[in-house]
Amino acid sequence: MTTTFQENVPKMSNNKLCEIVVANRYLGTMRDEAIMCMEELAKRRANGDIFDYENHIDQLIKTLPKIHLDMAKIMKIPGIL
């Protein structure tokens, strides 16, 4: 996690924040970044934004093909296989 990412989160569009959350749920990557994005989306909602990010995230996930990633095999990490 970089400071640059954290500083840029408030500047990102709702859609971009959702895409990062989807990347986390789909690939299991960028966990900390996805949490920051969800916190920003919740903060925006608390401040009156009416964007339905939960539904948008669900819809984005539904457009993706089903996959099963075994990251240990992909990365060939010794001792994990």
Order of alpha helices (4+ residues) and beta strands (2+ residues): alpha-alpha-alpha-alpha-alpha
